[in-house]
Amino acid sequence: GKSEYCYREIAQKIKKENKILIITPEQFSFTAEKKLMDAIDTQAVFNAEVVTLSRMAYRVISEIGGKNETNLSKCGKAMLIYSILSNNKNELKFLGKTDENVDMLDTAITEFKKHGISVEQLKQEIENQEDIYLKNKLQDLNVVYSGFEEQLAGKYIDETDLLTILAENIDKTDMFKDAVIYIDEFAGFTSQEYHIIEKLIQIAKQVTITICTDGLHEIKNPDTDNCDVKIEEIKLEETYRFKNSELKHLEKNLYENKPQKYNSQIKNIQLFLAKNQYSEIEEVARNVLKLVRDEGYRYRDISSNPVYTWNTRDIYKKLVI
């Protein structure tokens, strides 16, 4: 319902506002663009756009200039971490040059940056740590993290640093000044993203943020309560996503401690108890063929969401094709 509410509001404002931005995570940008075009019901639009935070960062960097570093790819990041592990193997107590450690350190460094943890803060935590085992592990992390930052300095831009650069420079451009901004489809926000939202609230005409929650109540949080602005809370009661009463009832009661019983006849949800994975796939494929052959559906109207294993896709191809 929250996305539907936003797009309906955008359709009403599209002719009144000079700039409307819909900010979504990377994986939802294409879907958001399709929803935008469906909502405004026109072939083209010039004052409304779907953007991601990383795309915003590249635009700001392009406009303000001064950044000549090379973007560091995921593969390059892994190679750099492996090189640091190799060069500092005598200092490390727990970490070795395994693929698992490279992946783990890649994730750890990304999380550090997303949540605003610097090398200095990590060193401070090590000094205050009394648990010797945890202290040694943190020292290993610090060796890699500090080495990583030293290698990046002045030469490369880590993709995770883009949002920090955006937060630091977003108010140096008029790109988002007086814009109407909708932030949608985020499950939560990192420290980096909170800093960006804080800046956007200060320079934009209106910022609408959608969240999934059972209740709206004020929480005092010193990390996020940095904006002295008027907040209007809109609680949506109606669900637009589900087109039948069974799914609406299931959505409301699935995780309730005291779920309500559905008293009407069930027509749109079916359960099939399969003997094994093969019979499960056969049943799904049989139903797909029936819908296409006998009931006038097209393959693009049907979605299947199996838990894929190495041979599941091949089985589907053989049965359906």
KERO-682330 format. One record per residue (C-alpha): residue number from 1; chain; x, y, z. Coordinates in Angstrom, 3 decimals. Layout:
BEGIN
MIKE   pos   unit         px         py         pz
MIKE   NUM      A          X          Y          Z
...
//
This chain:
BEGIN
MIKE   pos   unit         px         py         pz
MIKE     1      A      0.000      0.000      0.000
MIKE     2      A      2.834      2.440      0.764
MIKE     3      A      4.273      2.368     -2.768
MIKE     4      A      0.806      2.661     -4.272
MIKE     5      A      0.158      5.695     -2.076
MIKE     6      A      3.386      7.347     -3.251
MIKE     7      A      2.727      6.789     -6.948
MIKE     8      A     -0.826      8.063     -6.668
MIKE     9      A      0.495     11.205     -4.998
MIKE    10      A      3.161     11.570     -7.703
MIKE    11      A      0.445     11.343    -10.392
MIKE    12      A     -1.327     14.271     -8.721
MIKE    13      A      1.857     16.359     -8.382
MIKE    14      A      3.492     15.566    -11.717
MIKE    15      A      2.183     18.735    -13.405
MIKE    16      A      2.780     20.985    -10.391
MIKE    17      A      6.350     20.168     -9.324
MIKE    18      A      9.547     20.895    -11.251
MIKE    19      A     11.482     17.902     -9.937
MIKE    20      A     10.285     14.627     -8.394
MIKE    21      A     12.784     11.916     -7.392
MIKE    22      A     11.990      8.359     -6.313
MIKE    23      A     14.955      6.833     -4.470
MIKE    24      A     14.999      3.026     -4.284
MIKE    25      A     17.566      0.261     -3.653
MIKE    26      A     19.410     -0.981     -6.740
MIKE    27      A     17.306     -4.135     -7.105
MIKE    28      A     14.008     -2.226     -7.198
MIKE    29      A     14.912      0.558     -9.639
MIKE    30      A     13.509     -1.118    -12.776
MIKE    31      A     10.246     -2.059    -11.046
MIKE    32      A      9.926      1.488     -9.707
MIKE    33      A     10.405      2.945    -13.197
MIKE    34      A      7.639      0.719    -14.521
MIKE    35      A      5.331      1.706    -11.648
MIKE    36      A      6.070      5.377    -12.300
MIKE    37      A      5.118      5.152    -15.969
MIKE    38      A      1.959      3.192    -15.133
MIKE    39      A      0.973      5.749    -12.485
MIKE    40      A      1.347      8.874    -14.614
MIKE    41      A     -0.174      7.168    -17.681
MIKE    42      A      1.959      8.891    -20.295
MIKE    43      A      4.634      7.931    -22.811
MIKE    44      A      7.347     10.184    -21.401
MIKE    45      A      8.102     12.275    -18.330
MIKE    46      A     10.801     14.894    -17.799
MIKE    47      A     10.334     16.071    -14.219
MIKE    48      A     10.110     12.708    -12.417
MIKE    49      A     12.843     10.115    -12.183
MIKE    50      A     13.795      6.926    -10.351
MIKE    51      A     17.340      7.021     -8.942
MIKE    52      A     19.485      4.949     -6.605
MIKE    53      A     21.850      6.341     -3.993
MIKE    54      A     24.928      5.183     -5.896
MIKE    55      A     23.654      6.839     -9.084
MIKE    56      A     23.092     10.034     -7.098
MIKE    57      A     26.663      9.796     -5.816
MIKE    58      A     28.118      9.505     -9.333
MIKE    59      A     26.100     12.529    -10.467
MIKE    60      A     27.262     14.639     -7.548
MIKE    61      A     30.908     13.589     -8.095
MIKE    62      A     30.554     14.420    -11.793
MIKE    63      A     29.142     17.873    -11.026
MIKE    64      A     31.482     18.985     -8.243
MIKE    65      A     34.584     17.360     -9.779
MIKE    66      A     37.856     16.782     -7.966
MIKE    67      A     37.621     12.983     -7.869
MIKE    68      A     40.097     11.314    -10.225
MIKE    69      A     40.422      7.985     -8.433
MIKE    70      A     39.633      4.720    -10.212
MIKE    71      A     36.540      2.804     -9.124
MIKE    72      A     37.556     -0.401     -7.347
MIKE    73      A     35.632     -3.435     -8.620
MIKE    74      A     34.556     -6.323     -6.400
MIKE    75      A     37.242     -8.513     -7.967
MIKE    76      A     39.847     -5.809     -7.399
MIKE    77      A     38.754     -5.472     -3.781
MIKE    78      A     39.187     -9.215     -3.226
MIKE    79      A     42.672     -9.140     -4.814
MIKE    80      A     43.661     -6.192     -2.646
MIKE    81      A     42.509     -7.964      0.543
MIKE    82      A     44.386    -11.131     -0.484
MIKE    83      A     47.557     -9.061     -1.035
MIKE    84      A     47.215     -7.474      2.424
MIKE    85      A     46.761    -10.899      4.038
MIKE    86      A     49.869    -12.145      2.246
MIKE    87      A     52.023     -9.140      3.181
MIKE    88      A     50.978     -9.191      6.845
MIKE    89      A     50.811    -12.937      7.467
MIKE    90      A     53.367    -12.750     10.307
MIKE    91      A     51.257    -10.198     12.213
MIKE    92      A     47.951    -12.035     11.889
MIKE    93      A     46.951    -14.479     14.612
MIKE    94      A     43.658    -15.823     13.245
MIKE    95      A     43.360    -14.862      9.578
MIKE    96      A     44.957    -16.704      6.686
MIKE    97      A     44.841    -16.461      2.875
MIKE    98      A     41.725    -18.578      2.330
MIKE    99      A     38.787    -17.724      0.055
MIKE   100      A     36.487    -17.772      3.076
MIKE   101      A     38.610    -15.191      4.894
MIKE   102      A     38.752    -12.933      1.835
MIKE   103      A     34.959    -13.021      1.539
MIKE   104      A     34.527    -12.501      5.276
MIKE   105      A     36.901     -9.510      5.317
MIKE   106      A     35.209     -8.031      2.243
MIKE   107      A     31.885     -8.188      4.098
MIKE   108      A     33.409     -6.860      7.345
MIKE   109      A     35.016     -3.838      5.654
MIKE   110      A     31.764     -3.094      3.819
MIKE   111      A     29.813     -3.210      7.087
MIKE   112      A     32.374     -0.996      8.845
MIKE   113      A     31.998      1.643      6.167
MIKE   114      A     28.227      1.414      5.929
MIKE   115      A     27.909      2.038      9.651
MIKE   116      A     30.540      4.746      9.869
MIKE   117      A     33.200      2.789     11.772
MIKE   118      A     36.629      4.228     10.976
MIKE   119      A     40.078      2.705     11.529
MIKE   120      A     40.563      5.036     14.509
MIKE   121      A     37.309      3.906     16.123
MIKE   122      A     38.287      0.280     15.660
MIKE   123      A     41.684      0.951     17.307
MIKE   124      A     39.911      2.634     20.210
MIKE   125      A     37.661     -0.382     20.661
MIKE   126      A     40.702     -2.683     20.697
MIKE   127      A     42.314     -0.612     23.452
MIKE   128      A     39.157     -0.801     25.563
MIKE   129      A     38.645     -4.521     25.004
MIKE   130      A     39.454     -6.865     27.914
MIKE   131      A     38.608    -10.198     26.263
MIKE   132      A     41.983    -11.355     24.898
MIKE   133      A     40.510    -13.560     22.143
MIKE   134      A     38.185    -10.863     20.860
MIKE   135      A     41.013     -8.334     21.118
MIKE   136      A     43.293    -10.478     18.949
MIKE   137      A     40.558    -10.957     16.347
MIKE   138      A     39.867     -7.231     16.250
MIKE   139      A     43.602     -6.575     15.879
MIKE   140      A     43.643     -8.833     12.815
MIKE   141      A     40.665     -6.960     11.399
MIKE   142      A     42.393     -3.664     12.098
MIKE   143      A     45.564     -4.747     10.287
MIKE   144      A     43.561     -5.571      7.164
MIKE   145      A     41.205     -2.580      7.429
MIKE   146      A     43.975     -0.027      7.931
MIKE   147      A     46.041     -1.622      5.140
MIKE   148      A     43.017     -1.523      2.848
MIKE   149      A     42.419      2.183      3.523
MIKE   150      A     46.108      2.987      2.970
MIKE   151      A     46.069      1.229     -0.411
MIKE   152      A     42.904      3.084     -1.447
MIKE   153      A     44.071      6.561     -0.450
MIKE   154      A     44.349      8.812     -3.515
MIKE   155      A     44.194      5.904     -5.995
MIKE   156      A     40.867      4.087     -5.784
MIKE   157      A     37.256      4.639     -4.729
MIKE   158      A     35.607      1.720     -2.981
MIKE   159      A     31.951      1.402     -3.993
MIKE   160      A     30.977      1.505     -0.320
MIKE   161      A     32.614      4.939      0.018
MIKE   162      A     30.310      6.431     -2.625
MIKE   163      A     27.540      7.085     -0.108
MIKE   164      A     29.960      8.769      2.290
MIKE   165      A     31.135     11.012     -0.562
MIKE   166      A     27.489     11.736     -1.422
MIKE   167      A     26.641     12.670      2.181
MIKE   168      A     29.651     14.996      2.397
MIKE   169      A     28.944     16.796     -0.879
MIKE   170      A     25.194     16.661     -1.461
MIKE   171      A     24.696     20.193     -0.166
MIKE   172      A     27.369     21.547     -2.548
MIKE   173      A     25.073     21.080     -5.548
MIKE   174      A     21.617     22.409     -6.476
MIKE   175      A     20.690     19.057     -7.977
MIKE   176      A     18.248     18.193     -5.170
MIKE   177      A     17.289     21.686     -4.043
MIKE   178      A     13.502     22.160     -3.747
MIKE   179      A     12.883     18.655     -5.119
MIKE   180      A     10.015     16.432     -3.987
MIKE   181      A     11.656     13.172     -2.915
MIKE   182      A     10.177      9.746     -2.199
MIKE   183      A     12.363      7.116     -0.516
MIKE   184      A     10.718      3.729     -1.067
MIKE   185      A     11.347     -0.040     -0.827
MIKE   186      A     14.102      0.162      1.828
MIKE   187      A     13.931     -2.480      4.576
MIKE   188      A     16.145     -0.313      6.796
MIKE   189      A     18.904      2.292      6.653
MIKE   190      A     22.608      2.249      7.424
MIKE   191      A     24.487      5.094      9.097
MIKE   192      A     25.641      6.310      5.672
MIKE   193      A     22.076      6.408      4.384
MIKE   194      A     20.838      8.238      7.500
MIKE   195      A     23.396     10.988      6.865
MIKE   196      A     22.213     11.325      3.262
MIKE   197      A     18.553     11.475      4.326
MIKE   198      A     19.436     14.128      6.903
MIKE   199      A     20.999     16.299      4.190
MIKE   200      A     18.092     15.710      1.786
MIKE   201      A     15.558     16.772      4.423
MIKE   202      A     17.450     20.034      4.863
MIKE   203      A     17.617     20.963      1.164
MIKE   204      A     14.574     19.311     -0.476
MIKE   205      A     11.067     20.728     -0.609
MIKE   206      A      9.503     17.510      0.702
MIKE   207      A     10.861     14.100      1.655
MIKE   208      A      8.509     11.113      1.979
MIKE   209      A      9.951      7.919      3.495
MIKE   210      A      7.996      4.657      3.423
MIKE   211      A      8.537      1.982      6.074
MIKE   212      A      6.911     -1.325      7.006
MIKE   213      A      5.881     -1.319     10.658
MIKE   214      A      3.050     -2.493     12.877
MIKE   215      A      2.914      0.813     14.722
MIKE   216      A      4.161      4.377     14.580
MIKE   217      A      5.621      5.698     17.804
MIKE   218      A      8.430      8.087     18.591
MIKE   219      A     11.801      6.653     19.598
MIKE   220      A     14.528      8.909     20.874
MIKE   221      A     17.689      7.914     19.062
MIKE   222      A     20.743     10.210     19.218
MIKE   223      A     22.155      8.662     16.021
MIKE   224      A     19.144      9.536     13.885
MIKE   225      A     17.274     12.359     15.622
MIKE   226      A     19.424     15.056     14.063
MIKE   227      A     16.845     16.897     11.975
MIKE   228      A     14.688     19.598     13.508
MIKE   229      A     11.860     19.336     10.979
MIKE   230      A      8.128     18.852     11.014
MIKE   231      A      7.178     15.191     10.553
MIKE   232      A      3.766     14.099      9.315
MIKE   233      A      2.962     10.452      9.967
MIKE   234      A      0.602      8.663      7.569
MIKE   235      A     -0.576      5.208      8.578
MIKE   236      A     -2.059      3.141      5.755
MIKE   237      A     -4.829      0.720      6.625
MIKE   238      A     -5.714     -0.543      3.150
MIKE   239      A     -3.521     -3.051      1.294
MIKE   240      A     -3.349     -2.604     -2.495
MIKE   241      A     -0.852     -5.352     -3.220
MIKE   242      A     -3.182     -8.333     -2.892
MIKE   243      A     -6.012     -8.758     -5.380
MIKE   244      A     -8.023    -11.382     -3.509
MIKE   245      A     -9.392    -11.704      0.007
MIKE   246      A     -7.469    -14.903      0.816
MIKE   247      A     -4.043    -13.290      0.399
MIKE   248      A     -5.168    -10.182      2.284
MIKE   249      A     -6.320    -12.369      5.189
MIKE   250      A     -3.086    -14.401      5.098
MIKE   251      A     -0.945    -11.244      5.152
MIKE   252      A     -2.768     -9.893      8.195
MIKE   253      A     -2.763    -13.117     10.207
MIKE   254      A      0.343    -15.094      9.215
MIKE   255      A      2.505    -13.822     12.091
MIKE   256      A     -0.234    -12.941     14.565
MIKE   257      A     -0.185    -14.590     17.992
MIKE   258      A     -3.954    -15.032     17.751
MIKE   259      A     -4.744    -15.437     14.043
MIKE   260      A     -8.316    -15.117     12.830
MIKE   261      A     -9.909    -17.994     10.941
MIKE   262      A    -10.884    -17.432      7.296
MIKE   263      A    -14.549    -18.355      7.107
MIKE   264      A    -15.275    -18.011      3.384
MIKE   265      A    -14.638    -20.628      0.716
MIKE   266      A    -10.997    -20.731     -0.403
MIKE   267      A    -10.659    -20.328     -4.170
MIKE   268      A     -7.306    -18.667     -4.832
MIKE   269      A     -4.824    -20.602     -2.667
MIKE   270      A     -3.958    -24.273     -3.188
MIKE   271      A     -1.597    -26.574     -1.315
MIKE   272      A      0.037    -29.618     -2.897
MIKE   273      A      1.809    -32.267     -0.830
MIKE   274      A      4.537    -33.717     -3.025
MIKE   275      A      6.376    -36.995     -2.486
MIKE   276      A      9.670    -35.470     -3.567
MIKE   277      A     11.188    -32.584     -5.484
MIKE   278      A     10.460    -34.161     -8.861
MIKE   279      A      6.735    -34.633     -8.252
MIKE   280      A      6.533    -31.083     -6.912
MIKE   281      A      8.102    -29.667    -10.098
MIKE   282      A      5.914    -31.901    -12.289
MIKE   283      A      2.772    -30.610    -10.590
MIKE   284      A      3.807    -26.978    -11.078
MIKE   285      A      4.727    -27.587    -14.733
MIKE   286      A      1.430    -29.427    -15.333
MIKE   287      A     -0.525    -26.471    -13.954
MIKE   288      A      1.473    -23.996    -16.029
MIKE   289      A      0.738    -25.913    -19.228
MIKE   290      A     -2.946    -26.172    -18.309
MIKE   291      A     -3.257    -22.428    -17.750
MIKE   292      A     -1.544    -21.628    -21.063
MIKE   293      A     -3.224    -24.316    -23.184
MIKE   294      A     -6.757    -24.361    -21.787
MIKE   295      A     -7.406    -21.070    -20.006
MIKE   296      A     -5.852    -18.482    -22.299
MIKE   297      A     -2.948    -17.406    -20.093
MIKE   298      A      0.476    -16.444    -21.491
MIKE   299      A      3.757    -17.598    -19.994
MIKE   300      A      4.632    -14.022    -19.027
MIKE   301      A      1.482    -13.928    -16.842
MIKE   302      A      2.782    -16.765    -14.646
MIKE   303      A      5.483    -16.634    -11.987
MIKE   304      A      7.168    -19.614    -10.351
MIKE   305      A      9.376    -19.261     -7.279
MIKE   306      A     11.005    -22.613     -6.523
MIKE   307      A     13.995    -23.171     -4.267
MIKE   308      A     16.551    -23.915     -6.988
MIKE   309      A     19.092    -26.672     -6.746
MIKE   310      A     21.664    -27.586     -9.363
MIKE   311      A     19.172    -29.591    -11.473
MIKE   312      A     15.839    -27.876    -10.792
MIKE   313      A     16.038    -25.514    -13.759
MIKE   314      A     16.851    -28.363    -16.160
MIKE   315      A     13.833    -30.325    -14.922
MIKE   316      A     11.567    -27.336    -15.511
MIKE   317      A     12.889    -26.880    -19.044
MIKE   318      A     12.290    -30.513    -19.971
MIKE   319      A      8.748    -30.577    -18.552
MIKE   320      A      7.494    -27.220    -19.852
MIKE   321      A      9.257    -27.050    -23.228
//
